[in-house]
């Protein structure tokens, strides 16, 4: 393991250079480091499958704030809902392992976008995931177009406009 892992306190935001220095591949520029905690284990003594979805949420919330999707504070912010949420598991994780969760947008439409996730131990992808995010008006029914700032931030993250 890299020295960055041993020096990194729990839930530490990492920039692109830090991610790449510990083995996360190019193209992933937004992430945070953490360690597996006891309460995240299941009866088989490895990370429970639902925990990965929680880790995705833990990165998704600051990603939304940093990419102008929502501040979660303003009354005029869009409602943000998940249309789909999935995970694919490649290798189990165990107590005390240090890992990085990454997020990146891959595509966007008028009022939605696709967010991809990776859970990494060094350069090894342990779990991947994908969420389709839809932005709605405060009525919770009417789709709200992504703001120009959000589109700019998502594009800068590598997202492309989908048909």
Backbone as a printed PyTorch tensor [residue, N CA C, xyz], in Angstrom:
tensor([[[  0.8240,  -1.1870,   0.0000],
         [  0.0000,   0.0000,   0.0000],
         [  0.8710,   1.2550,   0.0000]],

        [[  0.3580,   2.2720,  -0.6120],
         [  1.0320,   3.5540,  -0.6560],
         [  1.0350,   4.2010,   0.7140]],

        [[  2.0030,   5.0750,   0.9410],
         [  2.0550,   5.8190,   2.2020],
         [  0.8180,   6.6740,   2.3940]],

        [[  0.2080,   7.1170,   1.2920],
         [ -0.9820,   7.9540,   1.3950],
         [ -2.0690,   7.2320,   2.1740]],

        [[ -2.1960,   5.9150,   1.9840],
         [ -3.2120,   5.1610,   2.7090],
         [ -2.9610,   5.2030,   4.2160]],

        [[ -1.7430,   4.9260,   4.6210],
         [ -1.4650,   4.8670,   6.0540],
         [ -1.5470,   6.2420,   6.7060]],

        [[ -1.3500,   7.3000,   5.9330],
         [ -1.3980,   8.6510,   6.4730],
         [ -2.7800,   9.2840,   6.3650]],

        [[ -3.7140,   8.6240,   5.6930],
         [ -5.0060,   9.2200,   5.4160],
         [ -5.9920,   8.9110,   6.5360]],

        [[ -6.5320,   9.9440,   7.1910],
         [ -7.5710,   9.6930,   8.1840],
         [ -8.8600,   9.2310,   7.4930]],

        [[ -9.8190,   8.8190,   8.2790],
         [-11.0800,   8.3360,   7.7200],
         [-11.8040,   9.4280,   6.9490]],

        [[-12.5050,   9.0390,   5.9130],
         [-13.3150,   9.8960,   5.0440],
         [-12.5400,  11.1540,   4.6490]],

        [[-11.5660,  10.9570,   3.8050],
         [-10.7210,  12.0400,   3.3340],
         [-10.9310,  12.2410,   1.8460]],

        [[-11.3090,  13.4410,   1.4350],
         [-11.4830,  13.7700,   0.0260],
         [-10.1270,  13.7480,  -0.6510]],

        [[-10.0650,  13.1640,  -1.8380],
         [ -8.8230,  13.0660,  -2.5970],
         [ -8.9930,  13.7210,  -3.9570]],

        [[ -7.9720,  14.4510,  -4.3970],
         [ -8.0270,  15.0670,  -5.7250],
         [ -7.4920,  14.0800,  -6.7630]],

        [[ -7.5370,  14.4810,  -8.0250],
         [ -7.1390,  13.5920,  -9.1190],
         [ -5.7030,  13.1070,  -8.9650]],

        [[ -4.7790,  14.0000,  -8.6190],
         [ -3.3790,  13.5950,  -8.4720],
         [ -3.2070,  12.5660,  -7.3620]],

        [[ -3.8860,  12.7690,  -6.2410],
         [ -3.8020,  11.8130,  -5.1410],
         [ -4.3970,  10.4620,  -5.5430]],

        [[ -5.5490,  10.4910,  -6.2140],
         [ -6.1740,   9.2410,  -6.6640],
         [ -5.2350,   8.4640,  -7.5790]],

        [[ -4.6540,   9.1470,  -8.5430],
         [ -3.7960,   8.4670,  -9.5130],
         [ -2.5110,   7.9760,  -8.8550]],

        [[ -2.0170,   8.6920,  -7.8350],
         [ -0.7790,   8.2840,  -7.1590],
         [ -0.9440,   6.9940,  -6.3680]],

        [[ -2.1750,   6.6460,  -6.0160],
         [ -2.3940,   5.4070,  -5.2570],
         [ -2.9700,   4.2860,  -6.1290]],

        [[ -2.9920,   4.5170,  -7.4330],
         [ -3.3560,   3.4400,  -8.3380],
         [ -4.7150,   3.5110,  -8.9750]],

        [[ -5.5310,   4.4970,  -8.6220],
         [ -6.8340,   4.6500,  -9.2770],
         [ -6.5630,   5.1380, -10.6970]],

        [[ -7.1540,   4.4920, -11.7080],
         [ -6.8430,   4.8480, -13.1000],
         [ -7.2500,   6.2640, -13.4850]],

        [[ -6.6030,   6.7680, -14.5280],
         [ -6.9710,   8.0540, -15.1200],
         [ -8.4560,   8.0300, -15.4780]],

        [[ -9.0720,   9.1890, -15.4680],
         [-10.4970,   9.2890, -15.7680],
         [-11.3430,   9.3700, -14.5120]],

        [[-10.7750,   8.9710, -13.3860],
         [-11.4470,   9.1150, -12.0870],
         [-10.7530,  10.2610, -11.3700]],

        [[-11.4800,  11.3590, -11.1640],
         [-10.8670,  12.5570, -10.5960],
         [-11.5070,  13.0220,  -9.2960]],

        [[-12.5180,  12.3060,  -8.8380],
         [-13.2520,  12.7170,  -7.6420],
         [-13.3970,  11.4950,  -6.7410]],

        [[-12.8470,  11.5820,  -5.5390],
         [-12.9370,  10.4210,  -4.6560],
         [-12.7000,  10.7630,  -3.2090]],

        [[-12.9100,   9.7570,  -2.3830],
         [-12.6010,   9.8970,  -0.9670],
         [-12.1460,   8.5680,  -0.4120]],

        [[-11.1890,   8.6480,   0.5020],
         [-10.6190,   7.4670,   1.1430],
         [-11.3400,   7.1980,   2.4570]],

        [[-11.3930,   5.9400,   2.8060],
         [-12.0100,   5.5200,   4.0640],
         [-11.4730,   4.1410,   4.4270]],

        [[-11.9340,   3.6170,   5.5550],
         [-11.5720,   2.2600,   5.9870],
         [-12.8400,   1.5000,   6.3360]],

        [[-12.7950,   0.1970,   6.1110],
         [-13.9280,  -0.6650,   6.4480],
         [-14.0690,  -0.7290,   7.9640]],

        [[-15.2850,  -0.4850,   8.4400],
         [-15.5890,  -0.5200,   9.8720],
         [-16.3360,  -1.8040,  10.2320]],

        [[-16.2750,  -2.1840,  11.4930],
         [-16.8810,  -3.4280,  11.9570],
         [-18.3700,  -3.5070,  11.6410]],

        [[-19.0990,  -2.4160,  11.8370],
         [-20.5510,  -2.4460,  11.6240],
         [-20.9280,  -2.6130,  10.1470]],

        [[-19.9430,  -2.5400,   9.2460],
         [-20.2150,  -2.7120,   7.8210],
         [-20.0920,  -4.1700,   7.3630]],

        [[-19.7330,  -5.0460,   8.2840],
         [-19.5480,  -6.4620,   7.9580],
         [-20.8450,  -7.2400,   8.1030]],

        [[-20.9410,  -8.3410,   7.3560],
         [-22.0940,  -9.2280,   7.4730],
         [-21.6760, -10.5080,   8.2050]],

        [[-22.5530, -11.4880,   8.2430],
         [-22.3040, -12.7370,   8.9710],
         [-21.1160, -13.5160,   8.3990]],

        [[-20.7470, -13.2570,   7.1570],
         [-19.6040, -13.9340,   6.5400],
         [-18.2970, -13.1800,   6.7790]],

        [[-18.3790, -12.1050,   7.5620],
         [-17.2240, -11.3130,   7.9790],
         [-16.5940, -10.4960,   6.8490]],

        [[-17.3840, -10.2040,   5.8080],
         [-16.9290,  -9.2690,   4.7840],
         [-17.9790,  -8.1800,   4.6210]],

        [[-17.6390,  -7.1390,   3.8820],
         [-18.5390,  -5.9920,   3.7500],
         [-19.8700,  -6.4440,   3.1490]],

        [[-20.9500,  -6.0540,   3.8100],
         [-22.3000,  -6.3810,   3.3470],
         [-22.5870,  -5.6490,   2.0460]],

        [[-23.3110,  -6.3020,   1.1350],
         [-23.5390,  -5.7120,  -0.1870],
         [-24.2500,  -4.3640,  -0.1360]],

        [[-25.1230,  -4.1380,   0.8120],
         [-25.8400,  -2.8560,   0.8860],
         [-24.9050,  -1.7080,   1.2750]],

        [[-23.8100,  -2.0280,   1.9510],
         [-22.8650,  -0.9980,   2.3930],
         [-22.2550,  -0.2680,   1.2000]],

        [[-22.0120,  -0.9850,   0.1210],
         [-21.4510,  -0.3400,  -1.0670],
         [-22.3980,   0.7490,  -1.5730]],

        [[-23.6990,   0.4960,  -1.5390],
         [-24.6660,   1.5160,  -1.9600],
         [-24.6320,   2.7180,  -1.0180]],

        [[-24.3860,   2.4780,   0.2530],
         [-24.2400,   3.5930,   1.2060],
         [-22.9760,   4.3860,   0.8970]],

        [[-21.8930,   3.6760,   0.5580],
         [-20.6550,   4.3760,   0.1990],
         [-20.8760,   5.2190,  -1.0540]],

        [[-21.6620,   4.7000,  -1.9980],
         [-21.9730,   5.4860,  -3.1910],
         [-22.7110,   6.7610,  -2.7990]],

        [[-23.6320,   6.6490,  -1.8610],
         [-24.3510,   7.8380,  -1.4080],
         [-23.4180,   8.8040,  -0.6960]],

        [[-22.4940,   8.2760,   0.0870],
         [-21.5440,   9.1330,   0.8060],
         [-20.7060,   9.9820,  -0.1400]],

        [[-20.4120,   9.4820,  -1.3250],
         [-19.6600,  10.2850,  -2.2950],
         [-20.5950,  11.1120,  -3.1730]],

        [[-21.7950,  10.5960,  -3.4030],
         [-22.7500,  11.2800,  -4.2890],
         [-23.1620,  12.6440,  -3.7420]],

        [[-23.3910,  12.7450,  -2.4530],
         [-23.8780,  14.0000,  -1.8690],
         [-22.8610,  15.1310,  -2.0570]],

        [[-21.5940,  14.9550,  -1.6690],
         [-20.6460,  16.0530,  -1.9370],
         [-20.4110,  16.2700,  -3.4290]],

        [[-20.4940,  15.2150,  -4.2280],
         [-20.3560,  15.3640,  -5.6850],
         [-21.4400,  16.2990,  -6.2120]],

        [[-22.6750,  16.0900,  -5.7780],
         [-23.7800,  16.9630,  -6.2030],
         [-23.5030,  18.4130,  -5.8260]],

        [[-23.0220,  18.6220,  -4.6110],
         [-22.7520,  19.9900,  -4.1620],
         [-21.5990,  20.6140,  -4.9440]],

        [[-20.5570,  19.8480,  -5.1830],
         [-19.3750,  20.3720,  -5.8720],
         [-19.5760,  20.5140,  -7.3780]],

        [[-20.6110,  19.8760,  -7.9330],
         [-20.8730,  19.9340,  -9.3710],
         [-22.1600,  20.6980,  -9.6980]],

        [[-22.5940,  21.5530,  -8.7810],
         [-23.7150,  22.4820,  -8.9960],
         [-25.0370,  21.7800,  -9.3000]],

        [[-25.2090,  20.5690,  -8.7910],
         [-26.4780,  19.8610,  -8.9670],
         [-27.4900,  20.3630,  -7.9350]],

        [[-27.0710,  20.3860,  -6.6750],
         [-27.8930,  20.9010,  -5.5910],
         [-26.9950,  21.2830,  -4.4160]],

        [[-27.4370,  22.2390,  -3.6440],
         [-26.7020,  22.6090,  -2.4310],
         [-27.3040,  21.9280,  -1.2080]],

        [[-28.4970,  21.3850,  -1.3750],
         [-29.2840,  20.8020,  -0.2840],
         [-29.6720,  21.8500,   0.7560]],

        [[-29.5270,  23.1060,   0.4330],
         [-29.8590,  24.1690,   1.3810],
         [-30.8790,  25.1540,   0.8410]],

        [[-30.8310,  25.4180,  -0.4380],
         [-31.6810,  26.4570,  -1.0150],
         [-33.0810,  25.9280,  -1.3130]],

        [[-34.0690,  26.7510,  -1.0420],
         [-35.4540,  26.3560,  -1.3080],
         [-35.7290,  26.1950,  -2.7960]],

        [[-34.9110,  26.8300,  -3.6220],
         [-35.1260,  26.7290,  -5.0570],
         [-34.2710,  25.6460,  -5.7200]],

        [[-33.5370,  24.8660,  -4.9340],
         [-32.7760,  23.7410,  -5.4820],
         [-33.7350,  22.7030,  -6.0690]],

        [[-33.2810,  21.9680,  -7.0590],
         [-34.1340,  20.9000,  -7.5710],
         [-34.2430,  19.7570,  -6.5670]],

        [[-35.3040,  18.9860,  -6.6810],
         [-35.3420,  17.7110,  -5.9870],
         [-34.4900,  16.7620,  -6.8170]],

        [[-33.6780,  15.9900,  -6.1720],
         [-32.7930,  15.0620,  -6.8630],
         [-33.2100,  13.6500,  -6.4680]],

        [[-33.6020,  12.8590,  -7.4720],
         [-34.0600,  11.4940,  -7.2000],
         [-33.2470,  10.5100,  -8.0380]],

        [[-33.1580,   9.2900,  -7.5440],
         [-32.4700,   8.2370,  -8.2650],
         [-33.4970,   7.4170,  -9.0300]],

        [[-33.3140,   7.3150, -10.3410],
         [-34.1910,   6.4850, -11.1590],
         [-33.7390,   5.0300, -11.0970]],

        [[-32.4280,   4.8110, -11.0710],
         [-31.8590,   3.4760, -10.9020],
         [-30.6080,   3.5860, -10.0580]],

        [[-30.2490,   2.4890,  -9.4480],
         [-29.0440,   2.4150,  -8.6300],
         [-28.5890,   0.9660,  -8.6700]],

        [[-27.3540,   0.7340,  -9.1210],
         [-26.8870,  -0.6480,  -9.2230],
         [-25.4520,  -0.7650,  -8.7530]],

        [[-25.0750,  -1.9970,  -8.4170],
         [-23.7120,  -2.2970,  -8.0000],
         [-23.3140,  -3.6450,  -8.5810]],

        [[-22.0410,  -3.7480,  -8.9150],
         [-21.4710,  -5.0160,  -9.3660],
         [-20.2600,  -5.2980,  -8.4890]],

        [[-20.2620,  -6.4820,  -7.8830],
         [-19.2440,  -6.8460,  -6.8980],
         [-18.2030,  -7.7520,  -7.5410]],

        [[-16.9260,  -7.4240,  -7.3480],
         [-15.8530,  -8.1880,  -7.9610],
         [-15.0470,  -9.0080,  -6.9560]],

        [[-14.8340,  -8.4780,  -5.7570],
         [-14.0210,  -9.1620,  -4.7600],
         [-14.4270,  -8.6480,  -3.3820]],

        [[-14.5360,  -9.5300,  -2.3850],
         [-14.9680,  -9.0740,  -1.0580],
         [-13.9570,  -8.1370,  -0.3970]],

        [[-14.4710,  -7.3800,   0.5550],
         [-13.6460,  -6.4800,   1.3520],
         [-13.8230,  -6.8410,   2.8200]],

        [[-12.7920,  -6.5550,   3.6220],
         [-12.7590,  -7.0140,   4.9970],
         [-12.4170,  -5.8850,   5.9660]],

        [[-12.6430,  -6.1590,   7.2380],
         [-12.4170,  -5.2010,   8.3130],
         [-11.0260,  -4.5720,   8.2170]],

        [[-10.9970,  -3.2390,   8.3200],
         [ -9.7420,  -2.5030,   8.3660],
         [ -9.1410,  -2.1700,   7.0250]],

        [[ -9.6750,  -2.7370,   5.9420],
         [ -9.1130,  -2.4060,   4.6300],
         [ -9.3450,  -0.9300,   4.3350]],

        [[ -8.3270,  -0.2990,   3.7920],
         [ -8.4470,   1.0870,   3.3490],
         [ -8.8380,   1.0680,   1.8830]],

        [[ -9.7930,   1.9100,   1.5350],
         [-10.3180,   1.9130,   0.1740],
         [-10.6000,   3.3430,  -0.2600]],

        [[-10.8520,   3.4950,  -1.5540],
         [-11.2500,   4.7780,  -2.1180],
         [-12.5310,   4.5600,  -2.8980]],

        [[-13.5080,   5.4330,  -2.6810],
         [-14.7270,   5.4510,  -3.4890],
         [-14.5930,   6.6250,  -4.4510]],

        [[-14.8390,   6.3620,  -5.7280],
         [-14.7580,   7.4050,  -6.7430],
         [-16.1220,   7.5940,  -7.4030]],

        [[-16.3170,   8.7760,  -7.9600],
         [-17.5430,   9.0780,  -8.7050],
         [-17.1780,   9.9160,  -9.9160]],

        [[-17.9210,   9.6850, -11.0010],
         [-17.7560,  10.5060, -12.2010],
         [-19.0350,  10.4250, -13.0230]],

        [[-19.3360,  11.5040, -13.7020],
         [-20.4870,  11.5240, -14.5970],
         [-20.0440,  11.0060, -15.9540]],

        [[-20.8810,  10.1720, -16.5780],
         [-20.5260,   9.6440, -17.8900],
         [-21.3620,  10.2690, -19.0100]],

        [[-22.6070,  10.6320, -18.7090],
         [-23.4670,  11.2420, -19.7220],
         [-24.5500,  12.0590, -19.0370]],

        [[-25.1750,  12.9410, -19.8180],
         [-26.2820,  13.7330, -19.2800],
         [-27.3030,  13.9770, -20.3750]],

        [[-28.5100,  14.2410, -19.9460],
         [-29.6080,  14.6480, -20.8220],
         [-30.1430,  15.9670, -20.2810]],

        [[-31.3070,  16.3770, -20.7060],
         [-31.8790,  17.6470, -20.2960],
         [-32.0580,  17.7450, -18.7730]],

        [[-32.6080,  16.7200, -18.1490],
         [-32.8950,  16.7880, -16.7130],
         [-32.3890,  15.5530, -15.9630]],

        [[-31.4160,  14.8630, -16.5240],
         [-30.8770,  13.6700, -15.8560],
         [-29.4250,  13.4560, -16.2530]],

        [[-28.7420,  12.6150, -15.4990],
         [-27.3730,  12.2420, -15.8330],
         [-27.0460,  10.8960, -15.2060]],

        [[-25.9960,  10.2730, -15.7250],
         [-25.5320,   8.9860, -15.2280],
         [-24.2670,   9.2220, -14.4160]],

        [[-24.2660,   8.7010, -13.2020],
         [-23.1160,   8.8030, -12.3170],
         [-22.5570,   7.3960, -12.1200]],

        [[-21.2640,   7.2490, -12.3630],
         [-20.5850,   5.9670, -12.1870],
         [-19.7560,   6.0080, -10.9040]],

        [[-19.5700,   4.8300, -10.3000],
         [-18.8020,   4.7100,  -9.0650],
         [-17.7700,   3.6070,  -9.1940]],

        [[-16.7270,   3.7200,  -8.4110],
         [-15.7630,   2.6440,  -8.2510],
         [-15.3380,   2.5860,  -6.8040]],

        [[-15.1360,   1.3760,  -6.3010],
         [-14.5560,   1.1760,  -4.9710],
         [-13.2280,   0.4710,  -5.2140]],

        [[-12.1610,   1.1210,  -4.8220],
         [-10.8040,   0.6830,  -5.1520],
         [ -9.9970,   0.3860,  -3.9060]],

        [[ -9.1910,  -0.6600,  -3.9820],
         [ -8.1150,  -0.8920,  -3.0260],
         [ -6.8600,  -0.8680,  -3.8890]],

        [[ -6.1140,   0.2340,  -3.7850],
         [ -5.0210,   0.4680,  -4.7220],
         [ -5.6030,   0.5780,  -6.1180]],

        [[ -5.0410,  -0.1660,  -7.0490],
         [ -5.5400,  -0.1360,  -8.4260],
         [ -6.5750,  -1.2300,  -8.6950]],

        [[ -6.9520,  -1.9760,  -7.6570],
         [ -7.9000,  -3.0800,  -7.8270],
         [ -9.3370,  -2.5970,  -7.6130]],

        [[-10.1520,  -2.7510,  -8.6290],
         [-11.5630,  -2.3930,  -8.5420],
         [-12.3030,  -3.5130,  -7.8280]],

        [[-12.8590,  -3.2250,  -6.6590],
         [-13.5770,  -4.2260,  -5.8700],
         [-15.0710,  -4.2140,  -6.1670]],

        [[-15.6040,  -3.0350,  -6.5190],
         [-17.0350,  -2.8990,  -6.7970],
         [-17.2180,  -1.7030,  -7.7170]],

        [[-18.1440,  -1.8220,  -8.6500],
         [-18.5020,  -0.6800,  -9.4850],
         [-19.9970,  -0.4600,  -9.3780]],

        [[-20.4340,   0.7150,  -9.7480],
         [-21.8650,   1.0020,  -9.6790],
         [-22.2560,   2.1000, -10.6300]],

        [[-23.5630,   2.2550, -10.7470],
         [-24.0990,   3.2750, -11.6360],
         [-25.4490,   3.7350, -11.1140]],

        [[-25.6870,   5.0300, -11.2210],
         [-26.9430,   5.6390, -10.8120],
         [-27.4280,   6.5540, -11.9290]],

        [[-28.7110,   6.4780, -12.2250],
         [-29.3300,   7.4690, -13.0960],
         [-30.0280,   8.4630, -12.1750]],

        [[-29.6270,   9.7170, -12.2820],
         [-30.1170,  10.7880, -11.4190],
         [-31.0440,  11.6830, -12.2330]],

        [[-32.2000,  12.0030, -11.6610],
         [-33.1660,  12.8830, -12.3210],
         [-33.3880,  14.0930, -11.4240]],

        [[-33.4300,  15.2760, -12.0390],
         [-33.7110,  16.4940, -11.2880],
         [-35.1590,  16.9110, -11.5500]],

        [[-35.8650,  17.2250, -10.4630],
         [-37.2780,  17.5830, -10.5150],
         [-37.5100,  18.9460,  -9.8830]],

        [[-38.6210,  19.5430, -10.2590],
         [-39.0710,  20.7640,  -9.5790],
         [-39.4900,  20.3920,  -8.1600]],

        [[-39.7570,  21.4110,  -7.3540],
         [-40.1440,  21.1750,  -5.9670],
         [-41.4580,  20.4030,  -5.8290]],

        [[-42.2620,  20.3450,  -6.8880],
         [-43.5050,  19.5700,  -6.8150],
         [-43.2410,  18.0640,  -6.8180]],

        [[-41.9940,  17.6750,  -7.1100],
         [-41.6320,  16.2680,  -7.0930],
         [-42.1090,  15.4820,  -8.3020]],

        [[-42.6760,  16.1520,  -9.2960],
         [-43.2020,  15.4680, -10.4820],
         [-42.6380,  16.0160, -11.7850]],

        [[-42.5040,  17.3120, -11.8660],
         [-42.0940,  17.9690, -13.1070],
         [-40.5710,  17.9290, -13.2230]],

        [[-40.0770,  17.4310, -14.3580],
         [-38.6340,  17.3960, -14.5760],
         [-38.0900,  18.8090, -14.6730]],

        [[-36.9380,  19.0240, -14.0420],
         [-36.2810,  20.3240, -14.0840],
         [-34.9870,  20.1880, -14.8770]],

        [[-34.8080,  21.0180, -15.8950],
         [-33.5690,  20.9500, -16.6660],
         [-32.3440,  21.2060, -15.7780]],

        [[-31.2500,  20.5410, -16.1030],
         [-29.9920,  20.8030, -15.4180],
         [-29.5760,  22.2450, -15.6780]],

        [[-28.9950,  22.8860, -14.6890],
         [-28.5290,  24.2620, -14.8610],
         [-27.3030,  24.2890, -15.7710]],

        [[-27.0330,  25.4580, -16.3130],
         [-25.8390,  25.6260, -17.1490],
         [-24.5790,  25.3140, -16.3410]],

        [[-24.5560,  25.7140, -15.0570],
         [-23.4030,  25.4140, -14.2030],
         [-23.2310,  23.9140, -14.0080]],

        [[-24.3440,  23.2050, -13.8200],
         [-24.2790,  21.7470, -13.6450],
         [-23.7630,  21.0860, -14.9120]],

        [[-24.2840,  21.5070, -16.0610],
         [-23.8380,  20.9230, -17.3330],
         [-22.3500,  21.1860, -17.5390]],

        [[-21.9050,  22.3690, -17.2240],
         [-20.4860,  22.7010, -17.3510],
         [-19.6270,  21.8140, -16.4440]],

        [[-20.0570,  21.6410, -15.1990],
         [-19.3020,  20.8070, -14.2460],
         [-19.3060,  19.3350, -14.6560]],

        [[-20.4610,  18.8420, -15.0970],
         [-20.5430,  17.4460, -15.5370],
         [-19.6780,  17.2230, -16.7790]],

        [[-19.6960,  18.1660, -17.6940],
         [-18.8750,  18.0630, -18.9070],
         [-17.3930,  18.0620, -18.5570]],

        [[-17.0170,  18.9300, -17.6270],
         [-15.6220,  18.9810, -17.2000],
         [-15.1860,  17.6640, -16.5510]],

        [[-16.1520,  16.9260, -16.0080],
         [-15.8800,  15.6250, -15.3890],
         [-15.8060,  14.5150, -16.4380]],

        [[-16.1110,  14.8400, -17.6930],
         [-16.0230,  13.8420, -18.7550],
         [-17.3560,  13.3940, -19.3200]],

        [[-18.4490,  13.9230, -18.7760],
         [-19.7880,  13.5070, -19.2590],
         [-20.0290,  14.0690, -20.6550]],

        [[-20.7330,  13.2690, -21.4480],
         [-21.1120,  13.7010, -22.7940],
         [-22.6220,  13.7740, -22.8900]],

        [[-23.1030,  14.6470, -23.7610],
         [-24.5480,  14.7880, -23.9650],
         [-25.0690,  13.5310, -24.6500]],

        [[-26.0940,  12.9100, -24.0530],
         [-26.7130,  11.7100, -24.6200],
         [-27.8740,  12.1290, -25.5190]],

        [[-28.1800,  11.3030, -26.4760],
         [-29.3170,  11.5880, -27.3890],
         [-30.6480,  11.4370, -26.7060]]])
